[in-house]
């Protein structure tokens, strides 16, 4: 009987990129090739960046060094006067004002469309610089985005006719912080508007979920996977990793401590991850 495996990588800013890379690098150190063994990888926001980097052909040791060593880190834009708590409160207020998920996503999309941000071209250049390769891999890689105008959830893959850089940029377009991404006649924003993890999009018997940020929907998503017969390991930041994230996960300075914390945490969960993934 064929065992299907899914890797789910959630959102979490620059801290989330570094932490997830550290966790996966630690698993690779222990001989657990999660990335090459996944039949499906689902990436949202930071997770979209990590997923695309994993598919670039660079090994995890090198990807980890690019997060942990300041001299190898790409240049990132830091949003002016970013207040993560205030942004989350704004999102929460929008979501609490309607029981219709699509309407809530439309309202958050409207916030994104109206926001004063850096130019779209400047943000795209940053995303392009993050990615060692700009072509879609042959395997199943799905990146989660949301149509800013309609609130529709849009899943992008290599069959969508959208370049990998634009797909990652769209999935990483945090409303109110970064500009929506133009694809054709549409504008697209962060897949985290649906869920910061989107674990329910996994399709497999074994599922590894890396969730850098809290997500109220995650428990239900995991329960649904388990009810469907999947063996699931959700990994969230431990105390040391959460401290390494700091108050602003978009601050480029968090990359080194978050990567190192992820590496340490990954070493601690390697045996459990192996049992779920291979057992």
C-alpha positions as CSV (number, residue, x, y, z in Angstrom):
1,X,0.0,0.0,0.0
2,X,1.4,3.4,-1.0
3,X,1.8,5.9,1.8
4,X,1.2,9.5,0.8
5,X,3.0,12.3,2.7
6,X,2.2,16.0,3.0
7,X,4.4,18.8,4.3
8,X,2.5,21.9,5.4
9,X,4.4,25.1,6.0
10,X,2.6,28.1,7.6
11,X,3.0,31.8,7.8
12,X,5.1,33.7,10.2
13,X,7.1,36.5,8.6
14,X,10.9,36.4,8.4
15,X,11.0,34.7,11.8
16,X,8.8,32.0,10.4
17,X,11.0,31.5,7.3
18,X,14.1,31.2,9.5
19,X,12.5,29.0,12.1
20,X,11.0,26.5,9.7
21,X,14.3,26.3,7.8
22,X,16.0,25.5,11.1
23,X,13.5,22.8,12.0
24,X,13.8,21.1,8.6
25,X,17.6,21.4,8.6
26,X,17.7,19.6,12.0
27,X,15.5,16.8,10.7
28,X,17.8,16.5,7.7
29,X,20.8,16.2,10.0
30,X,19.0,13.3,11.6
31,X,18.5,11.6,8.3
32,X,14.9,12.5,7.9
33,X,14.4,13.7,4.3
34,X,11.0,15.3,4.8
35,X,11.3,17.7,1.9
36,X,12.2,15.1,-0.8
37,X,9.8,12.6,0.7
38,X,6.7,14.8,0.5
39,X,4.1,14.0,-2.2
40,X,2.5,17.4,-1.6
41,X,3.9,20.6,0.0
42,X,1.4,23.3,0.9
43,X,3.0,26.8,1.6
44,X,1.3,29.8,3.0
45,X,3.1,33.2,3.3
46,X,6.4,32.5,5.0
47,X,5.8,28.9,4.2
48,X,5.5,29.7,0.5
49,X,9.0,31.1,0.6
50,X,10.4,28.1,2.4
51,X,8.6,25.7,0.1
52,X,10.0,27.5,-3.0
53,X,13.5,27.5,-1.5
54,X,13.3,23.8,-0.7
55,X,12.4,23.2,-4.3
56,X,15.4,25.2,-5.6
57,X,17.9,22.4,-5.5
58,X,19.9,23.8,-2.7
59,X,20.4,21.5,0.2
60,X,19.0,22.3,3.7
61,X,22.5,23.0,5.2
62,X,23.0,25.8,2.7
63,X,19.4,27.1,3.1
64,X,20.0,27.1,6.8
65,X,23.2,29.0,6.5
66,X,21.4,31.6,4.4
67,X,19.1,32.2,7.3
68,X,21.5,31.9,10.3
69,X,24.6,33.7,9.0
70,X,24.1,37.5,8.6
71,X,26.7,37.7,5.8
72,X,24.6,35.3,3.6
73,X,21.2,36.8,4.3
74,X,19.3,38.5,1.5
75,X,18.3,42.2,1.8
76,X,14.8,42.6,3.1
77,X,12.5,45.7,3.3
78,X,11.4,46.6,6.8
79,X,7.9,48.1,6.8
80,X,7.9,51.6,8.4
81,X,6.4,51.8,12.0
82,X,5.1,48.2,11.8
83,X,2.9,47.2,14.8
84,X,2.2,43.5,14.6
85,X,-0.3,43.6,17.6
86,X,-2.2,46.5,16.1
87,X,-2.4,44.8,12.7
88,X,-3.7,41.6,14.2
89,X,-6.3,43.7,16.2
90,X,-7.5,45.3,12.9
91,X,-7.8,41.9,11.2
92,X,-9.6,40.5,14.2
93,X,-12.1,43.4,14.2
94,X,-12.8,42.8,10.5
95,X,-13.3,39.1,11.0
96,X,-15.5,39.5,14.0
97,X,-17.8,41.9,12.2
98,X,-19.2,39.2,9.8
99,X,-19.9,35.5,9.9
100,X,-19.3,35.1,6.2
101,X,-15.7,34.0,5.7
102,X,-15.6,35.2,2.1
103,X,-16.9,38.6,3.1
104,X,-14.3,38.8,5.8
105,X,-11.6,38.0,3.3
106,X,-13.0,40.7,1.0
107,X,-12.8,43.3,3.7
108,X,-9.2,42.4,4.6
109,X,-8.5,42.5,0.8
110,X,-10.0,46.0,0.7
111,X,-7.7,47.0,3.5
112,X,-4.8,45.8,1.5
113,X,-5.9,47.6,-1.7
114,X,-6.2,50.9,0.2
115,X,-3.0,50.6,2.2
116,X,0.0,52.9,1.5
117,X,2.9,50.5,1.0
118,X,6.2,50.2,-0.9
119,X,5.9,49.9,-4.7
120,X,4.9,46.4,-5.9
121,X,8.0,46.2,-8.0
122,X,10.3,46.8,-5.0
123,X,8.6,44.1,-3.0
124,X,8.7,41.7,-5.9
125,X,12.5,42.2,-6.2
126,X,12.9,41.2,-2.6
127,X,10.9,38.0,-3.1
128,X,13.0,37.2,-6.3
129,X,16.2,37.7,-4.3
130,X,15.0,35.2,-1.6
131,X,14.5,32.4,-4.1
132,X,17.6,30.5,-5.4
133,X,15.5,29.3,-8.4
134,X,12.6,30.9,-10.1
135,X,11.0,27.9,-11.8
136,X,8.3,25.6,-10.4
137,X,9.5,22.2,-9.4
138,X,8.1,19.0,-10.9
139,X,6.5,17.8,-7.6
140,X,3.2,18.9,-6.1
141,X,3.7,22.4,-4.6
142,X,0.6,24.4,-3.8
143,X,0.9,28.0,-2.6
144,X,-2.2,29.7,-1.0
145,X,-3.4,33.1,-1.9
146,X,-6.6,35.2,-1.7
147,X,-8.1,37.4,-4.4
148,X,-8.2,40.8,-2.8
149,X,-11.3,41.9,-4.6
150,X,-13.5,38.8,-4.3
151,X,-12.1,37.2,-1.2
152,X,-11.9,33.9,-3.2
153,X,-9.1,31.5,-2.0
154,X,-6.8,30.8,-4.9
155,X,-4.4,27.9,-4.9
156,X,-1.4,28.4,-7.2
157,X,0.8,25.6,-8.6
158,X,2.9,24.9,-11.7
159,X,-0.2,24.4,-13.8
160,X,-1.7,27.8,-12.9
161,X,0.2,29.8,-15.6
162,X,1.7,32.0,-12.9
163,X,5.5,32.4,-12.4
164,X,6.9,31.1,-9.1
165,X,8.2,34.5,-8.0
166,X,4.8,36.1,-8.5
167,X,3.0,33.2,-6.7
168,X,5.3,33.4,-3.7
169,X,5.0,37.2,-3.6
170,X,1.2,36.9,-3.6
171,X,1.1,34.3,-0.8
172,X,3.4,36.6,1.2
173,X,1.5,39.9,0.6
174,X,0.5,40.7,4.1
175,X,-2.6,43.0,3.9
176,X,-1.8,46.5,5.2
177,X,1.9,45.8,5.1
178,X,2.9,44.8,1.6
179,X,1.2,45.6,-1.7
180,X,-1.2,43.1,-3.3
181,X,0.4,41.3,-6.2
182,X,-0.9,41.9,-9.7
183,X,-1.5,38.7,-11.6
184,X,-3.3,39.2,-14.9
185,X,-6.3,41.4,-14.2
186,X,-6.4,40.5,-10.5
187,X,-4.7,41.5,-7.3
188,X,-3.8,38.9,-4.7
189,X,-2.9,38.9,-1.1
190,X,-1.5,36.6,1.6
191,X,-3.0,33.2,2.0
192,X,-2.9,33.7,5.7
193,X,-6.1,35.7,5.3
194,X,-7.8,32.3,5.0
195,X,-5.6,30.6,7.7
196,X,-2.0,31.1,8.7
197,X,-1.4,27.4,8.3
198,X,-4.1,25.9,5.9
199,X,-3.3,22.4,7.2
200,X,-6.7,21.2,5.9
201,X,-5.4,21.4,2.4
202,X,-3.0,18.5,3.1
203,X,-3.6,15.3,1.3
204,X,-1.9,12.3,2.8
205,X,-1.6,9.5,5.3
206,X,1.3,11.2,7.1
207,X,1.3,15.0,7.6
208,X,4.0,17.2,9.1
209,X,2.7,20.7,9.9
210,X,5.0,23.6,10.8
211,X,3.0,26.4,12.2
212,X,5.1,29.4,13.3
213,X,2.1,31.6,14.4
214,X,-1.0,30.8,16.4
215,X,-4.1,30.0,14.3
216,X,-7.5,29.5,15.9
217,X,-8.5,27.3,12.9
218,X,-5.5,24.9,13.3
219,X,-7.1,22.6,15.9
220,X,-10.1,22.0,13.7
221,X,-7.9,21.5,10.7
222,X,-5.8,18.9,12.5
223,X,-8.9,17.1,13.8
224,X,-10.2,16.8,10.3
225,X,-7.0,15.3,9.1
226,X,-6.9,12.8,11.9
227,X,-10.6,11.9,11.4
228,X,-9.7,11.2,7.8
229,X,-7.1,8.6,8.9
230,X,-3.9,10.7,8.7
231,X,-1.1,10.5,11.2
232,X,-0.3,14.1,12.0
233,X,2.6,15.9,13.8
234,X,2.0,19.6,14.3
235,X,5.1,21.6,15.3
236,X,4.7,25.0,16.9
237,X,7.5,27.2,18.4
238,X,8.6,26.1,21.8
239,X,9.4,28.7,24.5
240,X,12.9,29.4,23.2
241,X,11.7,29.7,19.6
242,X,8.9,32.0,20.5
243,X,11.3,34.2,22.4
244,X,13.6,34.3,19.4
245,X,10.8,35.6,17.2
246,X,10.6,38.8,19.3
247,X,7.8,41.3,19.0
248,X,8.1,41.8,15.3
249,X,8.4,38.7,13.1
250,X,9.0,41.0,10.0
251,X,12.2,42.4,11.5
252,X,15.2,41.1,9.5
253,X,17.2,41.0,12.7
254,X,15.1,38.0,14.0
255,X,16.4,35.6,11.3
256,X,19.6,34.5,13.0
257,X,18.1,33.8,16.4
258,X,14.9,32.2,14.9
259,X,16.9,29.9,12.7
260,X,19.1,28.8,15.5
261,X,16.1,28.2,17.8
262,X,14.4,26.2,15.0
263,X,17.5,24.0,14.6
264,X,17.6,23.3,18.3
265,X,13.9,22.5,18.4
266,X,14.1,20.3,15.3
267,X,16.8,18.2,16.9
268,X,14.5,17.7,19.9
269,X,11.5,16.5,17.8
270,X,13.5,14.4,15.3
271,X,12.6,11.0,16.8
272,X,8.9,11.9,16.9
273,X,8.9,13.3,13.4
274,X,10.6,10.1,12.1
275,X,8.0,7.9,13.8
276,X,5.2,9.9,12.2
277,X,6.8,10.3,8.8
278,X,8.4,6.8,8.3
279,X,6.8,4.6,11.0
